Amino acid sequence: MPKKRKLARGVAIAGAGMSKFGMFPDKNSKDLFAEAFGEMLTSVDKGLDPKDIDALYVGNFTNDFFVHQAHWGPIISDLIGLTPKPATRTEGACASSALAFREGVFAIASGFYDIVLVGGVEQMSKRTTEEVAEGLALATVPYEGEAGFTFPGVFGALATAYFAKYGAGREDLMNITVKSHNNAPLNPKAQFPLTIRDIMDARRKKLEQRGLPVPDWSDEKSFLSDPTVNPPVAWPLHLYDCCPISDGASCILLVAEELVRNFTDEPIFVAGIGQGSGRGLHASESLTSFEATRYAAQEAYGMAGIDADAIQFAEVHDCFSMAELIHVEDLGFFPQGQGYRAIAEGATALNGPIPINTSGGLKCKGHPVGATGTSQLFEIWTQLRGKAGKRQVPKDNLRIGAAHNLGGTGGTCTFTILERR
């Protein structure tokens, strides 16, 4: 069990911004970050002079591979006019910008800085699907890579183990996919703002226009059960279980607690923050749980002085539908082996007792890996301020939300709890 830790100084979010996520062949990483930064500036209620920012922490996984350019800290610093102030790049695979957030929090809590910009960016669309798979595989442990594991293969193996241990099946993964696609059309930033029924109807119409036979899809699950439209990728995972290739950026303005009301009357505070690390699959104690997630969650809960029951909604790292199922159990939202039953009953829907991935998640919002961590926190910040529009969590006195971000095959995990006071 991790020690119970406290920040030496309170830290709050004063503003945040996010680009649209998607495939943007005509944009580069600087364009994407500039879009997120511009939105962040307009979100600060009482205004911000960028010259007041003391430091920058920016997460990026592997633009070194995707666009053959490294050293993104000073590149982004120069872009937004922060030079010669310090700029640091953080890398933790898909958790890269969550680590940037964590480092920014610690920099303020230490008393060294008062105002810090954190964020992330990734540009993946310039590469083929095969090349993206190769780049992402750099985040596996060497043994997994040498054995030929890709990320779909990893999470397919986890799904197989979970099914065998607890009796779940493909329909339980479909429940997660359908839920995420129901949330995505409510998010203007989402890469795939379509429900599964929207996709099914569009496919049916296209076949009719071509004069081709139209399958008798009775509902979303019959559509997802059709391998001609939802082919297997790494059994039992199929196409609609997998997140897309994405470009995007996101950023957050962190301010010391005693100064934050100079910038906004609606600050959102960092209540708990945790990080854990894990071993490769070959050395893991279980294929149905991530020790890094469990450790990070306990550290964050301890700092916040709460347990899982206090979390009212969360963004979790659903790079694959199976990942969401494992994570909601590791985070303590449901007992081990029972999450799929709760999901089937609607527990994680937008109007359920604990909404999960109101943004549409990585599955539908998109997953530009270096930007994902702070984009999840952007969603929690937006919800806690009551600014999420049609996807707003319908709860009275919404106060506590959390974001879970996983890097690699479970090697890096962060869990961050935010609170409206």
C-alpha positions in Angstrom: 0.0 0.0 0.0 1.4 3.5 -0.8 1.9 6.0 1.9 -0.8 8.7 2.4 0.7 11.8 0.9 -0.3 15.5 0.8 0.7 18.4 -1.4 2.7 21.0 0.4 0.7 23.7 -1.4 -2.7 23.5 -3.0 -3.0 23.5 -6.8 -6.0 24.4 -9.0 -7.0 24.5 -12.6 -7.8 28.0 -13.9 -8.4 27.2 -17.6 -8.1 24.4 -20.2 -8.2 23.9 -23.9 -8.4 21.1 -26.4 -8.2 20.8 -30.2 -10.6 18.8 -32.1 -9.4 15.2 -32.3 -9.3 13.4 -35.7 -7.2 12.8 -38.8 -5.8 16.1 -40.0 -3.3 15.5 -42.8 -3.1 19.3 -43.5 -2.2 20.2 -39.9 1.0 19.7 -37.9 1.6 19.4 -34.2 2.2 23.1 -33.8 -1.2 23.8 -35.4 -2.9 21.4 -33.1 -1.3 22.8 -29.9 -1.9 26.4 -31.0 -5.6 25.5 -31.3 -5.7 24.0 -27.8 -3.7 26.9 -26.3 -6.0 29.5 -27.9 -9.0 27.8 -26.4 -7.3 27.7 -23.0 -6.6 31.4 -23.1 -10.3 32.2 -23.7 -11.4 29.9 -21.0 -9.6 31.8 -18.2 -12.5 33.9 -16.9 -10.5 36.9 -15.7 -7.9 36.8 -18.4 -4.3 35.6 -18.6 -1.1 37.2 -19.8 0.9 34.3 -21.2 4.0 36.1 -20.0 2.9 35.2 -16.5 3.3 31.5 -17.1 6.4 30.3 -15.3 7.1 27.0 -17.0 5.8 24.5 -19.5 5.5 20.7 -19.3 4.4 19.0 -22.5 3.7 15.3 -23.0 4.6 13.6 -26.2 5.0 9.9 -26.8 6.8 9.4 -30.1 6.5 12.2 -32.6 10.2 11.2 -33.0 8.9 8.2 -34.9 5.6 9.6 -36.3 6.9 12.8 -37.8 10.7 12.4 -37.4 10.9 15.4 -35.0 11.9 15.3 -31.3 12.6 17.9 -28.6 9.0 19.1 -28.4 9.4 21.1 -25.2 11.2 24.1 -26.6 9.3 23.8 -30.0 6.0 24.3 -28.2 7.5 26.9 -25.9 8.6 29.0 -28.9 5.2 28.5 -30.6 3.3 30.1 -27.7 5.8 32.7 -26.8 7.2 31.3 -23.5 10.9 31.2 -24.4 13.3 31.5 -22.6 11.3 30.1 -19.7 11.9 26.3 -19.0 10.1 23.8 -21.1 10.2 20.0 -20.3 8.9 17.1 -22.4 7.5 14.1 -20.5 7.1 10.6 -21.9 5.1 7.7 -20.5 3.6 6.2 -23.6 -0.1 6.9 -23.7 0.2 8.5 -20.2 2.7 11.1 -21.4 0.6 14.3 -20.8 -0.8 12.9 -17.5 2.8 12.9 -16.4 3.2 16.5 -17.6 0.2 17.4 -15.4 1.7 15.6 -12.5 5.0 17.3 -12.8 3.3 20.7 -13.1 1.3 20.0 -10.0 4.5 19.2 -8.1 6.3 22.2 -9.4 3.6 24.5 -8.0 3.2 22.5 -4.8 6.9 22.8 -4.1 6.6 26.6 -4.2 9.1 26.9 -7.0 6.5 28.1 -9.6 3.1 29.8 -9.3 1.6 29.4 -12.8 2.4 26.4 -15.0 1.1 25.3 -18.4 0.8 21.5 -18.9 -0.4 19.7 -22.0 0.3 17.2 -24.7 0.3 16.7 -28.4 0.6 13.8 -30.9 0.5 13.7 -34.7 -0.2 10.2 -36.0 -2.0 10.5 -39.3 1.1 11.0 -41.5 1.8 7.2 -41.0 0.1 4.1 -42.4 -1.8 1.9 -40.0 1.1 -0.6 -40.0 3.6 2.1 -39.2 1.4 3.5 -36.4 1.2 -0.1 -35.0 5.0 -0.2 -35.1 5.4 3.1 -33.4 2.9 2.3 -30.6 4.7 -1.1 -30.1 7.7 0.9 -28.9 5.7 1.1 -25.6 5.6 -2.6 -25.0 8.3 -4.2 -22.8 11.1 -5.8 -24.9 9.9 -9.4 -24.2 6.4 -8.6 -25.5 7.8 -6.9 -28.6 10.2 -9.7 -29.4 7.3 -12.2 -29.0 5.3 -10.3 -31.7 2.7 -8.7 -29.4 0.9 -5.7 -30.7 -1.5 -3.7 -28.5 -4.6 -5.4 -29.9 -2.9 -8.7 -29.2 -2.2 -7.7 -25.6 -5.7 -6.7 -24.8 -7.2 -9.6 -26.8 -5.2 -11.9 -24.5 -6.5 -10.0 -21.4 -10.0 -10.3 -22.7 -9.6 -14.1 -23.2 -8.3 -14.4 -19.6 -11.1 -12.3 -18.2 -13.8 -14.3 -20.1 -12.4 -17.6 -18.9 -12.1 -16.4 -15.3 -15.4 -14.6 -14.8 -17.7 -15.8 -17.5 -18.1 -12.6 -19.6 -18.4 -12.7 -23.3 -18.3 -10.5 -26.5 -21.7 -9.1 -25.8 -20.3 -7.5 -22.6 -17.7 -5.7 -24.7 -20.4 -4.5 -27.0 -22.2 -2.9 -24.1 -19.1 -0.7 -23.6 -18.8 0.1 -27.2 -22.5 1.1 -27.6 -22.3 3.3 -24.5 -19.2 5.1 -25.7 -20.7 5.7 -29.1 -23.9 7.1 -27.4 -21.8 9.7 -25.6 -19.6 10.8 -28.5 -22.2 12.7 -30.6 -22.7 14.9 -27.6 -19.0 16.0 -27.7 -18.1 18.5 -30.4 -14.4 17.5 -30.0 -14.9 13.8 -30.7 -13.3 12.1 -33.7 -16.3 9.8 -34.2 -19.5 11.6 -33.2 -21.8 8.8 -34.2 -23.8 6.2 -32.4 -23.6 2.6 -33.4 -27.2 2.9 -34.7 -26.1 5.9 -36.8 -23.3 3.8 -38.3 -25.6 0.9 -38.9 -28.3 3.0 -40.6 -25.7 4.7 -42.8 -24.3 1.3 -43.8 -27.7 0.0 -44.6 -28.5 3.1 -46.7 -25.3 2.8 -48.6 -26.0 -0.8 -49.5 -29.5 0.1 -50.6 -28.2 2.8 -52.9 -25.8 0.3 -54.5 -28.6 -2.2 -55.0 -26.9 -4.7 -52.8 -28.5 -7.1 -50.3 -29.0 -5.5 -46.9 -28.4 -7.6 -43.8 -31.2 -8.0 -41.3 -29.6 -6.0 -38.5 -32.2 -5.8 -35.7 -30.2 -3.7 -33.3 -26.7 -2.5 -32.5 -25.5 -5.8 -31.2 -26.7 -7.7 -34.2 -24.7 -5.1 -36.3 -21.6 -5.6 -34.1 -22.0 -9.4 -34.4 -21.6 -9.2 -38.2 -18.0 -9.9 -39.1 -18.4 -8.2 -42.5 -18.8 -4.8 -40.8 -17.0 -5.6 -37.5 -14.2 -7.9 -38.4 -12.0 -9.5 -35.8 -8.7 -7.8 -35.0 -7.3 -9.9 -32.2 -9.9 -12.3 -30.9 -12.1 -11.6 -29.0 -11.6 -8.0 -29.9 -13.2 -6.7 -33.1 -12.8 -3.5 -35.1 -15.3 -1.5 -33.0 -13.5 -2.5 -29.8 -10.5 -0.5 -30.8 -9.7 3.2 -30.6 -8.7 5.1 -33.8 -5.5 6.6 -35.0 -5.7 10.3 -34.1 -4.1 13.7 -34.2 -4.7 16.3 -31.4 -3.5 18.4 -28.5 -4.8 19.6 -25.1 -3.5 21.8 -22.4 -4.3 22.9 -18.8 -3.4 26.0 -16.8 -2.4 25.2 -13.3 -2.2 27.9 -10.6 -1.3 28.0 -6.9 -4.4 27.7 -4.8 -4.0 31.1 -3.1 -3.7 32.8 -6.4 -6.2 31.0 -8.6 -9.2 33.3 -7.9 -7.2 36.1 -9.6 -7.9 34.2 -12.8 -11.3 32.5 -12.3 -14.2 32.4 -9.9 -14.7 28.7 -10.8 -11.4 26.9 -9.9 -11.3 23.2 -9.9 -8.8 21.8 -7.4 -6.4 18.8 -7.5 -7.7 16.6 -4.6 -5.6 13.5 -5.2 -2.9 12.4 -7.6 -1.3 9.0 -7.9 1.1 7.1 -10.2 2.1 3.5 -10.4 4.3 1.3 -12.5 3.8 -2.3 -13.6 5.6 -5.3 -15.1 5.2 -6.9 -18.5 2.5 -9.5 -19.1 4.9 -12.3 -18.8 5.7 -11.2 -15.2 2.3 -10.0 -14.1 0.5 -11.7 -11.2 -2.8 -11.5 -13.1 -4.0 -11.0 -16.6 -7.3 -9.5 -15.4 -5.9 -6.6 -13.4 -3.2 -3.9 -13.6 -1.1 -3.5 -10.5 0.0 0.0 -11.6 -3.7 1.1 -11.7 -4.4 -0.3 -8.2 -1.3 1.4 -6.8 -2.0 4.8 -8.4 -5.6 4.7 -7.3 -4.8 4.0 -3.7 -2.2 6.8 -3.7 -4.8 9.3 -5.1 -7.6 8.1 -2.8 -5.2 8.4 0.2 -4.3 12.0 -0.7 -7.9 13.0 -1.3 -9.0 11.3 1.9 -11.8 9.4 0.1 -12.5 6.0 -1.4 -13.9 4.9 -4.7 -17.5 5.4 -3.6 -16.9 9.2 -3.5 -16.1 9.4 -7.3 -19.2 10.6 -9.1 -17.9 10.1 -12.7 -14.6 9.3 -14.4 -12.7 9.1 -17.6 -10.8 5.8 -17.9 -8.3 4.6 -20.4 -10.4 2.7 -22.9 -7.8 2.1 -25.7 -9.9 -1.0 -26.2 -13.3 -1.9 -24.8 -11.7 -4.6 -22.7 -9.4 -2.0 -21.0 -12.4 -0.1 -19.7 -13.8 -3.2 -18.1 -10.6 -4.0 -16.3 -10.0 -0.5 -15.2 -13.4 0.2 -13.6 -12.8 -2.8 -11.4 -9.1 -1.9 -10.5 -10.2 1.6 -9.6 -12.7 0.1 -7.1 -15.9 1.2 -8.8 -17.1 -2.4 -9.0 -15.9 -5.6 -7.4 -13.4 -7.8 -9.3 -15.2 -9.9 -11.9 -18.5 -8.0 -11.5 -18.0 -4.9 -13.6 -19.4 -6.4 -16.8 -22.7 -7.2 -15.0 -23.0 -3.6 -13.7 -22.2 -2.2 -17.1 -24.9 -4.3 -18.7 -27.4 -2.8 -16.2 -26.4 0.7 -17.3 -24.2 1.7 -14.3 -21.7 3.5 -16.4 -24.1 5.2 -18.8 -24.4 9.0 -18.8 -27.5 8.8 -16.6 -26.1 5.9 -14.5 -24.8 5.9 -11.0 -21.2 6.3 -12.1 -20.9 7.6 -15.7 -17.7 6.5 -17.4 -16.1 8.3 -20.4 -18.7 10.9 -20.9 -16.5 12.4 -23.6 -16.9 9.2 -25.7 -13.6 8.0 -24.4 -10.5 7.1 -26.4 -12.7 4.8 -28.4 -14.7 7.6 -29.9 -13.2 10.9 -28.8 -9.9 9.8 -30.2 -6.5 8.8 -28.9 -3.6 11.1 -30.0 -1.5 9.3 -27.4 0.6 12.2 -26.1 -2.5 14.4 -25.7 -4.8 11.9 -24.1 -4.0 12.4 -20.4 -4.7 16.1 -20.3 -7.7 15.7 -22.6 -9.2 13.4 -20.0 -8.6 16.0 -17.4 -10.1 18.6 -19.7 -13.3 16.5 -19.7 -13.4 16.3 -15.9 -12.8 20.0 -15.6 -15.5 20.8 -18.1 -18.0 18.5 -16.3 -17.3 19.9 -12.8 -17.8 23.4 -14.1 -21.2 22.4 -15.5 -20.1 23.3 -19.1 -20.5 20.0 -20.8 -23.7 20.8 -22.6 -25.7 17.9 -23.8 -23.3 15.4 -22.3 -23.4 17.1 -18.8 -23.6 14.5 -16.1 -27.2 14.8 -14.7 -26.3 14.8 -11.0 -27.1 17.5 -8.4 -24.0 18.9 -6.6 -21.4 17.4 -9.0 -18.2 17.8 -7.0 -15.7 15.0 -7.6 -14.5 13.4 -10.8 -11.4 11.4 -11.7 -9.2 10.6 -14.7 -7.3 7.3 -15.2 -4.6 7.1 -17.8 -2.5 4.0 -18.7 0.7 3.9 -20.6 2.1 0.9 -22.5 0.9 -2.6 -21.5 0.3 -1.4 -18.0 3.8 -0.1 -17.3 2.7 3.5 -16.4 -0.5 4.5 -14.8 -1.8 7.8 -13.4 -5.0 8.5 -11.5 -6.0 12.0 -10.7 -9.0 13.2 -8.7 -10.4 16.7 -9.2 -12.8 18.5 -7.0 -15.1 21.5 -7.2 -15.3 23.2 -3.7 
